[in-house]
């Protein structure tokens, strides 16, 4: 059995105000999710993430924090969130002092048992140490990561954000270079403009679409940040969003386009129409297109936010692209029940005129339910989720630059394609600062990857013979896993997280008869402290 011990250190520093987005890996997400399902923060739209820190702050301040509808445990959980977003609250009061936020902030400070003090810098540290007997055997003992960052804002409308990641170990598929023993890239760097009915973001940031817990189908929490423009039109009831992304270039080696350039430029355009009924029933429809080639620039027909991509592509016979559609839903009912899901359509065959038309449909599905306060147990949340991603989804036959990848990572569901997953998790806040999560699941994954070759077995059959294949396709690796995650935040300066899981593999790495057991242990330590700099107190 191979083994690996690894340590990662992340340092975060900078001024933290306003419309800075909350990273997918931030500890506060699980607390926020609890209060969304409970019904207190349902104005937060999980179909369009990441959330901004300021929108979270505003909703927290509007809560009746001392209401008897919150148990003593839940009130203390809210206190942890308020402390995390206190800087944004103070900035809100400073910039919009005449709009009633001062009174709400004073109530929040009284709820926290704090008096008014000054704004300041926020800095932190995050460390991981772990053991993995199989899958992490190739990498990074003694690794570290440093994230200097700064955020500036103007009246909760205009925001400038910069967050740089510096680290000394990289995964095998990392495409950057090493300088003097370290790697570095800009994780976030954007300008955003936000009003009630209009939003514009230009630069690099994360994008997460869909309510899934273990991942999302179109834009997942696993994906790398994107260089993009992103526009929002409309208020929360009806919104139209559109975007364009500059993806990393890939090699044209082995392609007819290699004679024009060594690399293919890549672009991803998309638009989305979302509906929100009373903050309880949300639906969204998306269309995206990924295209590129040697010396390919932005296609202005696809930059057009009202263009129907499939029709445009159909009428331009020499234009190759990868088009996908996605439908999302997030529904909240009484008794703290949430039903959510996604349906992804990558390719669907209608005609049966040639062997190429026998290609199986490329689809994805996430369907899940969350139950808050089950059986009246305060501080509890149950989640059950099913995931299916069919073979060849996200992949393409001819032009590798149309694969649904960014910086060698899948943009959609992290595990790729040709898989199904059953997942069950129980979250219990034993104390407001102590969360225990117990999970169990089954992952069945067949052969092939998004990065790999596109399987064309269906072309070996005639239309009369037809073609059918099992799902998952090929030799199927089965992973039965159980785990426990313990999160403890004893003080404002940070938290500790322990994750232990056991995996029982059948046909590991899609090799028949290769059965393995894998015990994984990971210890996370996040240290965070505040430095008060010279700034006037709020009056």
VOGU-3710 file (C-alpha; in Angstrom, 3 decimals, decimal comma):
1> xxxxxxxxxx> 0,000/0,000/0,000  1,340/3,406/-0,951  1,055/6,291/1,429  1,436/10,019/1,590  1,563/12,654/4,233  1,057/16,206/3,111  0,913/19,643/4,688  -0,469/22,770/3,074  -0,253/26,235/4,557  -2,394/29,063/3,309
11> xxxxxxxxxx> -2,028/32,635/4,531  -4,719/35,155/3,729  -4,302/38,859/4,296  -5,798/42,113/3,156  -8,651/44,568/3,458  -11,958/42,717/3,259  -15,038/44,767/2,403  -18,180/44,813/0,290  -18,827/42,678/-2,784  -15,915/40,320/-2,288
21> xxxxxxxxxx> -17,173/36,852/-3,175  -17,166/33,981/-0,702  -14,858/31,229/-1,944  -16,389/27,748/-2,388  -14,028/26,346/0,274  -14,906/28,875/3,022  -16,050/27,443/6,386  -19,108/29,729/6,579  -20,827/27,981/3,659  -22,102/25,073/5,779
31> xxxxxxxxxx> -23,567/27,441/8,392  -25,201/29,545/5,694  -26,673/26,429/4,093  -28,251/25,429/7,411  -30,051/28,772/7,730  -31,087/28,721/4,069  -32,826/25,368/4,510  -34,260/26,563/7,835  -35,890/29,448/5,934  -33,958/32,440/7,272
41> xxxxxxxxxx> -31,568/33,171/4,380  -33,579/31,922/1,409  -33,008/35,187/-0,463  -29,531/33,820/-1,184  -29,729/32,201/-4,610  -27,810/28,914/-4,727  -28,364/28,721/-8,488  -25,997/31,682/-8,934  -22,925/31,484/-6,763  -20,530/32,513/-5,320
51> xxxxxxxxxx> -22,418/34,732/-2,890  -20,979/38,130/-2,120  -19,981/38,752/1,471  -22,046/41,936/1,507  -25,301/40,280/0,431  -24,824/37,725/3,225  -24,150/40,540/5,706  -27,295/42,458/4,782  -29,503/39,407/5,247  -27,905/38,556/8,593
61> xxxxxxxxxx> -28,440/42,095/9,886  -32,113/42,009/8,862  -32,801/38,916/10,973  -34,551/39,286/14,314  -31,522/37,849/16,037  -33,050/37,606/19,509  -36,323/36,077/18,335  -37,488/33,026/20,264  -37,862/31,262/16,902  -34,111/30,675/17,184
71> xxxxxxxxxx> -32,900/28,225/19,806  -30,002/29,217/22,039  -27,738/27,028/19,905  -28,896/28,673/16,666  -28,389/32,145/18,116  -24,789/31,257/18,904  -24,364/29,851/15,379  -25,584/33,220/14,068  -23,063/34,956/16,308  -20,243/33,043/14,606
81> xxxxxxxxxx> -21,494/34,254/11,219  -21,912/37,840/12,409  -18,351/37,886/13,718  -17,096/36,595/10,363  -18,958/39,337/8,456  -18,540/42,121/11,008  -16,150/44,067/8,783  -18,696/44,195/5,981  -21,359/45,390/8,436  -19,164/48,228/9,652
91> xxxxxxxxxx> -18,308/49,200/6,098  -22,023/49,182/5,231  -22,753/51,570/8,102  -19,898/53,841/7,077  -20,982/54,038/3,425  -24,779/54,056/3,864  -25,198/55,690/7,266  -28,566/57,247/6,433  -30,285/54,075/5,274  -31,083/52,362/8,580
101> xxxxxxxxxx> -28,073/50,032/8,613  -26,585/51,837/11,635  -29,523/50,822/13,811  -29,379/47,221/12,571  -25,616/47,072/13,093  -25,949/48,444/16,633  -28,495/45,715/17,380  -26,099/43,120/15,981  -23,234/44,464/18,103  -25,460/44,372/21,162
111> xxxxxxxxxx> -26,397/40,798/20,257  -22,673/39,986/20,091  -22,010/41,812/23,347  -19,579/44,168/21,602  -19,200/47,926/21,393  -18,313/49,878/18,283  -14,686/49,693/17,293  -12,565/50,398/14,260  -12,314/48,805/10,875  -9,147/46,896/10,148
121> xxxxxxxxxx> -7,134/44,460/8,137  -8,046/40,783/8,152  -5,342/38,134/7,987  -5,347/34,387/8,442  -3,567/31,064/8,130  -4,798/27,674/6,951  -2,911/24,387/7,265  -3,663/20,821/6,161  -1,955/17,628/7,283  -3,191/14,235/6,151
131> xxxxxxxxxx> -2,643/10,593/5,320  -3,906/8,826/2,208  -2,979/5,241/1,442  -3,770/5,138/-2,288  -4,852/8,166/-4,220  -2,447/10,809/-2,929  0,714/8,765/-3,124  2,532/10,940/-5,653  2,612/14,379/-4,091  3,481/16,927/-1,620
141> xxxxxxxxxx> 4,950/16,516/1,813  5,761/19,882/3,332  3,781/22,023/0,919  2,628/25,547/1,685  0,414/28,178/0,163  0,325/31,955/0,596  -2,585/34,165/-0,492  -1,975/37,927/-0,211  -5,170/39,757/-1,132  -6,867/43,146/-0,984
151> xxxxxxxxxx> -10,412/44,351/-1,578  -11,523/47,956/-2,040  -15,085/49,180/-2,461  -17,150/52,296/-3,010  -20,632/52,585/-1,461  -21,449/48,899/-1,888  -21,594/49,454/-5,655  -18,064/49,302/-7,031  -15,554/46,676/-5,868  -11,951/45,904/-6,758
161> xxxxxxxxxx> -10,657/42,523/-5,612  -7,187/40,971/-5,845  -6,192/37,572/-4,443  -2,879/35,930/-5,434  -2,028/32,306/-4,685  1,636/31,351/-4,114  2,540/27,701/-3,387  5,449/25,282/-3,603  3,726/22,046/-4,726  1,387/21,534/-7,670
171> xxxxxxxxxx> -0,730/18,628/-8,966  0,539/16,671/-11,952  -1,908/18,338/-14,356  -0,980/21,895/-13,311  -0,173/23,945/-16,422  1,810/26,798/-14,855  5,551/27,161/-14,345  7,774/27,086/-11,282  9,822/30,143/-10,307  12,570/29,920/-7,661
181> xxxxxxxxxx> 10,975/26,869/-6,094  7,396/28,178/-6,018  4,340/28,415/-8,248  1,990/31,378/-8,386  -1,125/32,553/-10,134  -3,853/35,121/-9,592  -6,824/33,365/-8,019  -9,160/36,374/-8,043  -8,762/39,737/-9,731  -11,865/41,600/-10,802
191> xxxxxxxxxx> -13,836/44,811/-10,946  -17,534/44,506/-10,127  -20,377/46,995/-10,365  -23,681/46,142/-8,672  -27,081/47,788/-8,351  -30,496/46,270/-7,654  -31,214/45,613/-11,335  -27,761/45,514/-12,933  -24,492/43,753/-12,217  -21,208/43,716/-14,125
201> xxxxxxxxxx> -18,075/41,778/-13,305  -14,906/42,009/-15,361  -11,823/39,998/-14,479  -11,044/36,677/-12,801  -13,318/34,997/-10,282  -15,058/31,744/-9,455  -18,382/30,816/-11,016  -20,680/28,208/-9,525  -24,066/27,363/-10,990  -26,501/24,953/-9,395
211> xxxxxxxxxx> -27,532/23,843/-5,906  -25,784/20,450/-5,753  -24,007/19,404/-2,563  -21,306/17,075/-3,932  -20,800/19,236/-7,018  -22,583/20,895/-9,913  -23,007/19,877/-13,551  -22,412/23,072/-15,533  -20,050/25,180/-13,382  -18,869/23,345/-10,289
221> xxxxxxxxxx> -17,140/24,326/-7,064  -14,244/22,205/-8,332  -13,544/24,434/-11,311  -10,695/26,909/-11,485  -11,564/30,645/-11,570  -12,287/32,171/-14,979  -11,148/35,286/-16,834  -14,501/36,684/-17,879  -17,067/39,370/-18,298  -20,331/38,587/-16,511
231> xxxxxxxxxx> -23,506/40,672/-16,756  -26,697/40,460/-14,703  -29,924/42,179/-15,758  -33,056/42,252/-13,620  -33,938/41,867/-9,973  -34,282/38,656/-8,032  -37,722/37,708/-9,436  -36,527/37,461/-13,040  -32,883/37,699/-14,045  -31,077/37,375/-17,335
241> xxxxxxxxxx> -27,356/36,676/-17,106  -24,760/36,357/-19,833  -21,011/35,921/-19,861  -17,926/35,299/-21,915  -14,825/33,484/-20,693  -11,311/33,296/-22,053  -10,126/29,737/-21,423  -6,569/28,425/-21,351  -5,082/27,655/-24,764  -4,260/24,047/-25,696
251> xxxxxxxxxx> -1,915/22,407/-28,177  -3,000/21,779/-31,765  -0,472/18,935/-32,189  -1,886/16,180/-34,391  -4,663/18,428/-35,661  -4,989/19,891/-39,186  -4,909/23,311/-37,520  -1,340/22,727/-36,341  -0,100/24,234/-39,612  -1,635/27,571/-38,602
261> xxxxxxxxxx> -0,554/27,739/-34,950  0,940/25,596/-32,200  -1,959/26,418/-29,889  -5,720/26,749/-30,093  -7,401/29,703/-28,394  -10,574/28,814/-26,485  -13,699/30,708/-25,448  -16,860/29,911/-23,527  -19,993/32,003/-23,941  -23,224/31,462/-22,092
271> xxxxxxxxxx> -26,530/32,939/-21,017  -29,031/32,074/-18,326  -32,630/32,958/-17,518  -33,640/32,476/-13,887  -36,952/32,806/-12,062  -37,573/33,272/-8,349  -41,055/32,852/-6,870  -41,294/34,219/-3,321  -37,738/33,065/-2,519  -39,124/29,528/-2,315
281> xxxxxxxxxx> -39,235/28,211/-5,866  -36,310/28,889/-8,170  -35,786/27,695/-11,743  -33,072/28,487/-14,278  -32,304/27,618/-17,902  -28,780/27,935/-19,323  -27,101/27,501/-22,689  -23,312/27,489/-23,075  -20,989/27,070/-26,027  -17,270/26,274/-25,924
291> xxxxxxxxxx> -15,342/26,932/-29,125  -11,879/27,768/-30,367  -9,104/26,953/-32,773  -5,829/28,208/-34,191  -5,885/32,018/-34,314  -9,546/31,955/-33,281  -10,871/35,155/-31,715  -14,126/36,012/-30,008  -17,023/35,192/-32,308  -19,259/38,255/-32,126
301> xxxxxxxxxx> -22,320/36,218/-33,027  -21,788/34,264/-29,814  -20,901/37,330/-27,759  -24,430/38,511/-28,614  -26,376/37,625/-25,424  -29,633/37,008/-27,309  -28,194/34,599/-29,866  -29,514/31,019/-29,881  -26,219/29,124/-30,013  -27,517/25,902/-31,516
311> xxxxxxxxxx> -29,155/27,691/-34,440  -26,066/29,821/-34,996  -23,841/26,757/-35,043  -26,225/24,849/-37,324  -26,222/27,656/-39,885  -22,415/27,879/-39,887  -21,464/24,430/-41,126  -17,711/25,059/-40,876  -17,914/26,226/-37,276  -17,273/23,511/-34,670
321> xxxxxxxxxx> -18,304/23,942/-31,047  -19,431/22,103/-27,926  -22,937/23,213/-26,886  -24,697/22,254/-23,653  -28,010/23,038/-21,975  -28,769/22,987/-18,274  -31,966/23,180/-16,234  -31,746/23,855/-12,489  -34,317/23,876/-9,724  -34,234/24,710/-6,025
331> xxxxxxxxxx> -37,531/24,341/-4,160  -38,272/25,040/-0,494  -41,306/23,721/1,319  -42,663/23,943/4,835  -41,091/21,803/7,535  -37,584/22,846/6,413  -37,510/20,692/3,276  -35,470/21,557/0,176  -35,700/19,690/-3,137  -33,045/20,595/-5,667
341> xxxxxxxxxx> -31,379/19,366/-8,805  -29,920/19,846/-12,262  -30,437/18,253/-15,639  -27,634/18,650/-18,193  -28,038/17,962/-21,904  -24,727/17,716/-23,760  -25,705/15,736/-26,863  -28,976/14,111/-27,911  -29,426/12,043/-31,062  -32,697/12,467/-32,961
351> xxxxxxxxxx> -31,955/11,054/-36,406  -30,823/7,480/-37,097  -29,383/7,763/-40,603  -25,750/6,724/-40,127  -23,583/4,885/-37,575  -22,583/8,246/-36,122  -26,218/8,778/-35,133  -26,011/5,728/-32,859  -23,942/7,689/-30,340  -25,630/7,310/-26,916
361> xxxxxxxxxx> -27,128/10,445/-25,411  -24,799/12,508/-23,238  -26,707/13,602/-20,156  -26,219/14,512/-16,529  -28,546/14,558/-13,535  -28,339/15,692/-9,927  -31,352/15,187/-7,660  -31,240/15,853/-3,952  -33,189/16,660/-0,827  -32,235/18,422/2,400
371> xxxxxxxxxx> -34,183/18,225/5,628  -33,432/20,799/8,269  -34,219/20,195/11,937  -35,300/16,571/11,296  -37,701/15,263/13,944  -37,418/18,677/15,604  -33,699/18,285/16,339  -32,224/21,783/16,410  -28,842/22,105/14,752  -29,324/19,100/12,464
381> xxxxxxxxxx> -29,407/18,799/8,684  -29,827/15,657/6,566  -28,836/15,565/2,895  -29,419/12,800/0,337  -28,211/13,172/-3,252  -28,062/11,140/-6,448  -25,736/11,998/-9,338  -25,525/10,513/-12,821  -23,237/11,674/-15,631  -23,387/9,567/-18,781
391> xxxxxxxxxx> -20,429/8,303/-20,785  -18,789/10,845/-23,169  -20,470/13,828/-21,475  -18,169/16,898/-21,470  -15,949/15,149/-24,057  -15,695/15,608/-27,848  -14,564/13,443/-30,714  -12,414/15,719/-32,852  -11,105/19,008/-31,460  -9,510/18,622/-28,038
401> xxxxxxxxxx> -9,907/22,344/-27,379  -13,672/21,786/-27,181  -13,375/19,447/-24,181  -15,191/20,893/-21,186  -11,969/21,585/-19,298  -10,251/24,650/-17,907  -6,613/24,503/-16,836  -6,838/20,696/-17,180  -9,722/20,416/-14,700  -13,328/19,531/-15,486
411> xxxxxxxxxx> -15,536/22,624/-15,447  -18,576/20,541/-14,562  -18,882/17,695/-12,071  -15,498/17,072/-10,446  -15,467/13,291/-10,965  -15,966/13,700/-14,708  -18,273/11,386/-16,643  -19,416/7,763/-16,946  -20,437/7,594/-13,287  -23,287/7,455/-10,838
421> xxxxxxxxxx> -23,162/8,408/-7,195  -25,347/7,877/-4,126  -24,592/10,158/-1,185  -26,069/10,516/2,310  -24,888/12,959/4,972  -26,024/13,903/8,454  -24,782/17,209/9,904  -25,125/17,810/13,633  -24,025/20,921/15,476  -23,283/19,365/18,868
431> xxxxxxxxxx> -22,305/22,872/19,943  -22,647/26,102/17,966  -18,906/25,969/17,284  -18,696/22,168/16,914  -20,177/20,420/13,867  -20,023/16,676/13,281  -20,892/15,365/9,815  -21,302/11,651/9,121  -21,513/10,556/5,503  -21,779/7,392/3,450
441> xxxxxxxxxx> -21,980/6,771/-0,248  -21,384/4,677/-3,317  -19,588/5,793/-6,481  -19,679/3,591/-9,580  -17,399/4,883/-12,337  -16,657/3,273/-15,680  -13,718/3,577/-18,044  -12,498/6,772/-19,651  -12,106/10,395/-18,641  -12,968/13,799/-20,042
451> xxxxxxxxxx> -9,263/14,365/-20,647  -8,960/11,036/-22,488  -10,043/9,743/-25,873  -13,650/9,890/-27,046  -15,027/6,339/-27,324  -16,415/5,553/-30,800  -17,518/1,914/-30,410  -20,975/2,856/-31,702  -19,509/3,556/-35,152  -18,756/-0,168/-35,556
461> xxxxxxxxxx> -22,472/-0,948/-35,871  -24,992/-0,339/-38,627  -28,196/1,598/-38,128  -30,116/-1,641/-38,618  -28,107/-3,382/-35,885  -28,422/-0,483/-33,501  -26,146/0,151/-30,553  -26,670/-0,048/-26,837  -24,177/0,006/-23,974  -24,390/-0,560/-20,228
471> xxxxxxxxxx> -24,101/2,322/-17,799  -21,551/2,895/-16,465  -19,631/1,716/-19,520  -16,654/-0,658/-19,407  -15,037/-2,107/-16,304  -16,701/-0,349/-13,383  -14,795/0,771/-10,313  -16,993/0,655/-7,211  -16,158/2,830/-4,202  -18,169/2,268/-1,029
481> xxxxxxxxxx> -17,140/4,965/1,396  -17,998/6,126/4,891  -16,611/9,117/6,684  -16,789/11,567/9,535  -15,927/15,247/9,495  -15,448/17,238/12,698  -15,384/21,040/12,517  -14,484/23,010/15,640  -14,237/26,787/15,897  -13,211/27,523/19,492
491> xxxxxxxxxx> -12,362/31,178/18,897  -12,568/33,963/16,340  -8,954/33,411/15,357  -9,659/30,183/13,512  -10,944/26,648/13,386  -9,817/23,032/13,267  -11,264/20,437/10,916  -10,653/16,693/10,993  -11,801/14,499/8,117  -11,578/10,689/8,253
501> xxxxxxxxxx> -12,936/8,422/5,535  -12,640/4,791/4,549  -12,973/3,642/0,937  -13,550/0,050/-0,119  -12,724/-0,285/-3,827  -13,714/-3,018/-6,236  -11,925/-2,964/-9,617  -9,792/-0,029/-8,471  -8,689/2,139/-11,415  -11,051/0,077/-13,631
511> xxxxxxxxxx> -8,799/-3,012/-13,328  -10,788/-6,209/-12,846  -9,994/-7,999/-9,604  -7,983/-5,071/-8,246  -9,680/-4,597/-4,874  -8,271/-2,114/-2,376  -9,094/-0,443/0,930  -8,066/3,149/1,506  -8,096/5,006/4,823  -7,837/8,777/4,416
521> xxxxxxxxxx> -7,165/11,195/7,262  -6,907/14,933/6,843  -6,398/17,595/9,492  -7,187/21,227/8,669  -6,157/24,202/10,745  -7,337/27,712/9,921  -5,828/30,596/11,890  -7,248/34,069/11,445  -6,548/37,293/13,252  -7,584/40,946/12,880
531> xxxxxxxxx> -5,244/43,896/12,808  -6,831/47,274/13,494  -5,419/50,066/11,402  -5,911/53,801/11,799  -9,486/54,602/10,812  -12,170/56,688/12,480  -14,818/54,928/14,505  -18,440/54,992/13,356  -20,454/57,694/15,046
//
